Amino acid sequence: MAYTGTMDGMSYGELFGGPEIPVLNKNVTLAKGTAYKRGMLLSEADGIVSATAKGGTAVYIMADSIDLTDAAADAVGTVYTSGRFNRERLIAAEGDTVDAHEAELRPLNILLTSLHK
């Protein structure tokens, strides 16, 4: 089920796919050198979160866009740790697909749905 519309001048980006799973988030340390986009699949290693590379294991979804491409140091950002998300609005690494990470996200309570189903 997809929610769409505009409320109080803010538009809904269709990232969320429904209310069935509570949407939880937390702050994490993001690795410098990347432009993080809302909906990007993320991995974690040694307490540092980065974009999930093809073949990597996704554990979070980026909550808000933040550009750290020219940052001198890692920075804090917010990620989603659970919820129901529209797969068409998620961002995988070049050459990778969101569907390739669906099974590893499910046990973490990150469930995927579709805008078109």
C-alpha positions in Angstrom: 0.0 0.0 0.0 1.5 3.3 -1.0 0.7 6.6 0.6 0.9 9.7 -1.6 -0.1 13.3 -1.2 0.9 16.7 0.1 0.3 18.0 3.6 1.2 21.4 5.0 3.5 22.2 2.1 5.6 19.0 2.5 5.4 16.2 0.0 5.6 12.5 0.7 8.5 10.8 -1.1 6.9 7.3 -1.0 9.8 5.8 0.8 7.5 4.1 3.4 5.3 1.3 2.2 2.9 1.0 5.1 2.4 1.2 8.9 2.5 -2.6 9.6 6.1 -2.5 10.9 7.1 0.2 13.3 9.6 2.7 11.8 12.6 3.0 14.1 15.7 5.0 13.6 19.0 5.7 15.2 22.1 7.9 14.8 25.2 6.3 13.4 28.7 7.3 12.3 28.8 7.7 8.5 32.0 7.2 6.6 33.3 10.3 4.9 33.7 10.4 1.1 30.2 9.6 0.0 27.1 11.5 -0.9 24.4 9.6 1.0 20.9 9.7 -0.4 17.6 9.2 1.4 16.7 5.6 0.8 20.2 4.3 0.2 21.1 0.8 1.5 23.8 0.9 4.1 26.2 -1.6 5.7 28.2 -1.4 9.0 31.7 -2.5 9.8 33.7 -1.7 13.0 31.0 0.9 14.0 31.3 2.9 10.8 28.3 2.9 8.4 28.8 3.2 4.6 26.9 2.6 1.4 26.3 -1.1 0.7 28.6 -2.3 -2.0 27.5 -4.9 -4.5 27.8 -8.2 -2.7 27.8 -6.5 0.7 25.3 -7.0 3.5 22.7 -4.2 4.0 21.6 -3.5 7.5 20.1 0.0 7.4 18.3 2.5 5.2 19.5 6.1 5.0 16.9 8.5 6.5 18.0 11.8 5.2 20.4 12.9 2.4 23.8 14.1 3.5 26.9 14.9 1.4 30.2 13.8 2.9 32.1 13.6 -0.4 34.5 16.4 0.6 34.2 16.0 4.4 37.4 16.0 6.4 36.0 13.5 8.9 33.2 11.0 9.4 29.9 12.5 10.5 26.7 11.5 12.4 23.6 10.7 10.4 20.2 9.1 11.0 19.3 5.7 9.6 16.2 3.5 9.6 16.5 0.3 11.5 13.1 -1.1 10.8 9.9 -0.4 8.8 8.1 -1.3 5.6 9.7 0.4 2.6 8.9 0.7 -1.1 11.6 -1.1 -3.1 11.3 1.4 -6.0 12.4 4.3 -3.7 15.4 2.5 -2.3 18.9 3.0 -3.7 21.4 0.2 -4.3 25.0 0.5 -5.4 25.8 0.6 -9.1 25.5 -2.8 -10.6 23.5 -4.1 -7.6 19.8 -4.4 -7.0 17.5 -3.8 -4.0 16.0 -7.2 -4.5 19.4 -8.8 -3.9 19.2 -7.5 -0.3 15.6 -8.3 0.6 16.3 -11.6 2.3 19.0 -10.2 4.6 16.9 -7.2 5.5 13.8 -9.2 6.5 15.2 -10.6 9.8 16.1 -7.0 10.8 12.4 -6.0 10.4 13.1 -4.0 7.3 10.4 -5.3 4.9 10.0 -4.4 1.3 6.9 -3.8 -0.7 6.1 -2.3 -4.1 4.3 0.8 -5.3 3.0 -1.2 -8.2 1.7 -4.4 -6.6 
